Amino acid sequence: MELNPADLKVFLNHIYEFKKGVRRMVLYTTNKKYEDFAVKRLANQRIKFIVQQVDDERINLFFGCDECIEAIRLLVNRPLNKLTPEEDFILGAMLGYDICVQCRRYCDRKQRKMVS
């Protein structure tokens, strides 16, 4: 299998940011063909991770500090689009997304759920 360095540049940057303490947890979605490379790289660097199948061609790769990955094991047990508004909020906060944007997203999802 031939790896495309451009496709993996973001992944390698996420590892760099994690190791420098910029991020405590990362969600990286990629083509399944890069799974072996990514898993080996994380294992070699002793970074905890979880692989989640998205579809036949893509995976979600969660990696980061031990506490976050343990929480992900409990929280993300189905496709991300099936998470409750509360679970989605927690995941976004864990990933370091803008908290005000997460609050708006949560409120919008809760209001839509109440209307339907």
C-alpha positions in Angstrom: 0.0 0.0 0.0 1.3 3.5 -0.9 0.8 6.2 1.7 0.1 9.7 0.6 2.1 12.1 2.9 -0.4 14.9 2.2 -3.2 12.7 3.6 -1.3 12.0 6.7 0.0 15.5 7.4 -3.0 16.4 9.5 -2.7 13.2 11.5 1.0 13.8 12.2 0.3 17.4 13.2 -2.4 16.1 15.7 0.2 13.9 17.3 2.6 16.8 17.5 0.0 19.0 19.2 -1.0 16.2 21.6 2.6 15.6 22.6 3.1 19.3 23.1 0.0 19.6 25.3 -2.0 21.8 22.9 -4.7 19.1 22.8 -5.6 16.5 25.4 -7.7 14.5 22.9 -8.0 14.2 19.2 -10.7 12.9 16.8 -9.2 12.1 13.4 -11.4 10.8 10.6 -9.5 9.1 7.8 -9.6 6.5 5.0 -9.4 3.0 6.4 -6.3 2.4 4.2 -4.3 4.5 6.7 -5.5 2.6 9.8 -2.4 0.3 10.1 0.0 3.2 9.7 -1.9 5.4 12.3 -2.3 2.6 14.8 1.3 1.6 14.6 2.4 5.2 15.0 0.2 5.7 18.1 1.3 2.4 19.6 5.0 3.1 19.0 4.5 6.5 20.8 2.5 4.9 23.6 -0.5 7.1 22.9 -3.9 5.6 23.9 -6.4 5.3 21.1 -9.7 3.9 20.0 -10.7 3.1 16.4 -14.4 3.4 15.4 -15.6 2.2 12.1 -17.6 5.0 10.2 -18.4 3.1 7.1 -16.7 0.7 4.7 -14.1 3.2 3.7 -13.6 5.5 6.8 -12.6 5.3 10.5 -12.7 7.6 13.4 -9.5 7.5 15.4 -9.8 8.9 18.9 -6.5 9.4 20.7 -5.2 11.2 23.7 -4.6 11.1 27.4 -5.7 8.0 29.3 -8.6 9.7 31.1 -10.2 11.0 27.9 -9.9 7.7 26.1 -11.5 5.9 29.0 -14.4 8.4 28.9 -14.7 7.9 25.1 -14.9 4.1 25.7 -18.0 4.7 27.8 -19.5 7.6 25.8 -19.0 6.7 22.2 -20.6 3.2 21.7 -22.5 4.0 18.5 -22.1 6.3 15.5 -21.5 9.9 16.3 -24.6 11.0 14.6 -26.6 8.9 17.0 -25.2 10.6 20.2 -27.7 12.4 22.4 -27.4 16.2 22.6 -25.8 15.8 26.0 -23.2 13.2 24.7 -22.5 15.4 21.7 -21.9 18.4 24.0 -19.5 16.4 26.2 -17.6 15.1 23.2 -17.2 18.5 21.7 -16.0 19.9 25.0 -13.5 17.1 25.4 -12.2 17.8 21.9 -11.7 21.5 22.8 -14.3 22.9 20.6 -15.5 26.5 21.3 -17.7 26.2 24.3 -20.1 28.9 23.2 -20.6 27.1 19.8 -21.2 23.9 21.7 -23.8 25.5 23.9 -25.6 26.9 20.8 -25.4 23.5 19.1 -26.8 21.8 22.3 -29.7 24.2 22.6 -30.5 23.9 18.9 -30.5 20.1 19.1 -32.6 20.1 22.3 -35.2 22.5 20.9 -35.5 20.5 17.6 -36.0 17.3 19.7 -38.7 19.0 21.7 -40.5 20.2 18.6 -40.5 16.8 16.9 
